[in-house]
Amino acid sequence: MRPAVGAARGTQTIYGLHAVRAMLERHPQRVLGVRLAEHRADARARVIEELAQRNQIAVQRVDSHALTQQLGEVAHQGVAADVVPLAPWDEDQLLAALTDAAAPLLLALDGVQDPHNLGACLRSADACGALAVVVPRDRAAQLSPAVRKVAAGAAESTPVVAVTNLVRTLKLLKEAGLWVVGADAAAAKDACQVDLKGGVVLVLGSEGTGLRHLTQQNCDFLVRLPQLGAVESLNVSVAAGMLLYEAVRQRSVG
């Protein structure tokens, strides 16, 4: 049985029932150890314990307060796991992954700089089954401990692809058969009026200025999210979640 470890150098700690269970189901070979609060004896905790034991991963029972001290004031739900981090993809890996995906859904972020926004976007992308999240290598948030913490496990299951030139990557994705759909508050069409059921890249801009002009020019469609209030624009992570779920809605209806 593999020994349980703390957050050793070169590992990441994820927490929460869903995040830990998903890792044990999808990528057990990357789970180094599981920690469960002593008071958790319910059905969901037992499933996690059984999955770990089935994959010969050691489970430590720990005091709930000690777990909170280790992780900080986060909603850990009495469970955490130390995992080998998911390595970022490069452009070639992304294009290769498209060949095995039916109607792939991608999220691209054009210069999002706030790590908390990137982490929240990763959570939404993971929840909606996105194949990957694409970000520029320069002048944009990258995977970091802060991003991983906000992502609450999603950074260990949804690859981040850091590219040198986002516009060039969008062109390559077009050539691979995907539609590129950009979010713009001034767009003529609502997101629900554009077909998002096939292979698609949803592109959102930076927190302050939105999509760059060159990025807009390389979108097949520009869409807006309906807004009934007085606020001019949505937070980028909220907008990303809404667009991703619109794609999920269309696919489930279809």
N, C-alpha and C positions, 0 to 999 in steps of 0.2 A: 504494500500500500504506500502511495506517495505521502510524505509527511506534510502536514499543514504548516504553512509559513505565514509570517506577518508580511507587511508590505515591503518586501526586500527590494533592494536596488534592481531595476530592470523589470519590476512587476507593477501592476496597477491593481487597485482595490475597487471592486464594484459592490453595490449594495442594493437592497430591495428584493422582494420576493420574485417579481417578474424578471428583473435583470439577471439574477443569479440562476433561476430555473432555465431561462433561455440559453445561457451560456453552457449549462450542464447538458442541455438537450442538443444544442447545435455544435458546440466546440468543446467537448469535455477534455480533449487532449491539452487544451490551453488553461485549464483550471488547476491551480496548484494546491489549493486548500479552501475549505469552507468553514466559516464561523457562524454558529447559531446561538442565539440567546437562550439561556437556560429555561426561561419560561415558555418558549415556543414548543408546544407539543400538539399543535393543531394539524389538520390534514395537509395544508399547503407546506408546512415545515417538514412534515414526514415525507412528502414527495421529493423535496430537495435532498433530504437525508438519504433516501433510497437511491436517487439518481447518482449521488456522490459515491455511495457504497458500491453500486453496480459498476462504476468506472474506476473503482479502487482509489478514490480520492478521500483523504482523511477529513473528518469532520470534528471540529472542536466545539464543545459547549462552553460558552463564556457568559460572564455576568453582563446583563444588559447595560448597566451603567458604564462598565469598562468598554463595551463596544461603542457607546456614545462618545466616550473620551477619545477613543482611537480614531473615529470617523468624523467627529464634530457634530454640530447640531443639524443633522440631516435626517430625512425620513428613511432610515435604514430598515425599518420593519423587523428588526431583530435578526437580520441575516446579511452576511458579507462574504465575498470570495476574493481571493488573490489570484490574479490571472496574468498570463503572458500577454502583453499588449498586442493588438492587431496592428501590423505594420502598414503604413500608408501605401496606397497603390500609386503606380505611375501611369502615364497616359497609355502605354502599351498594354498594361494589365487591364485597364478599363475597357479598351477596345476588344481585347480577347474575351472578356467576360460577357460582352454583348452577344457573342455567338451562341452562348448557352442559355440566354434569357429570352423568355417569351414576353413581348410587350414591355420591355424594360422601362422603369420609371427612375429618372435621375433628378437630382436637385443640384443646381449650380448657383454659387453665391459670388456676385461680382463686386468684390472689395468690401465684404463685411468685416469690420475690424474689432468688434466687441467680442471677446471670448465667450461671454455669457450667451450672446445671440447665436454664435456658432454651435455651442453646446445644446441650446434649445432646438435649433434646426436639426441637429443630429438625432435628437430624441424623436422629433416628428417624422423625420425620414425613416428611422428604424420602425416606428409604429405603423407606417404606411407601406412598408415593404420596398422602399427605394433600394436600388442596386448599389448606389454610391452617392456621395456628396462631393462635388467638384469645387475647388477654390483656387484662386491665383496664388502663386508662390510668393509674390511680393505685394506689399501694402495691403495685407489681409490677415485676419486671424488664422493661426495654424493650430494643429493639435498640441495641447499643452495640458499640464495637470489641472488648470482651471477649467479648460474646455471639457476634459474627461469627467470632472466632478459634476458639472452641470448636466452633462449628457447621461449621467447615472447608468452607465453600462452600454449605452448605444454606440459609443466610440469603439467598443470591443466587438461589435457585430456588424456595423455599417462602415465600409471603407471610406476614408477621405482621400481624394485624389488631388494632390497639389500640382498644378500645371504652370509652365512658364508663360504661356500665352493663352488666356481663356478664349479669346475669339477664334484662334486657330483650332483649339479643341472643339469648340462648338461646330466649326466647319467639318471637322473629322466625324463628329457624331451625326451630322446631317448626311454625310456621305455613307454612313453606316445604316441609314434609313430612319433615323429618329427625327421627330419634329421638335423645333426649338421654340418654346413659348415663354415670352418675357412678361413680367409683371410691371405695369405702369398705370398709375392712378389716372392718367389722361387718355388711356386707351379707349377705343370706340366700343369694344365688346366686353361683356361680362365673361368671367371665366367659365360659367356654365354654358356659354354659347359656342365654345370651341371644343372640338373632340379631343379628349385626353385619354382615350381608351387604348390607343396604340403605343408604340415606343415613343417616349416623350422626355424632353429635358425642360424642367421648370427653372427659369432663371430669375433671380431676384437681385436687386442692386444694394448698394451700401446704405447705411443708416441715414446719412444726411442727403445725399444727392441722387440716390436711386441708380438705375442702370446708366452706364456710360453710353454716349451717343453711338460709338462703334459697336458696342454690344447690341444695342437696339436694332441697328441696321442688319445684324446677322440673325435676328429672330424671325421665324416664319410668321408668328402671330404675337401681338401684344394684347394683354387682357388686363382688366381691372377687377377689383373686388368691390362689390356694392357697399357703399357707406351711407348711412342715414343720419349720422350725427354731425357735429361741428368740427371734429378733429380732422385735420387735413390728410393724415396718412397713418397707417398702422405700423407698429413695431415690426421689423423685418422677420423676426422669428414667428410672430403671430401670423403675418401674411403668408409665410412659407407653410405653416401648418394648415392654414385654410385652403391654399392651392393644392397641397398634397392630398388633403381629404376630399377635395372636389374631384381629383383624379380617381381616388378610391371609390367615391360615390358613383361616378360614371361607370367604372369597371364592374362594380357589384350589380348595378342596374342592368348593364349590358349582358 
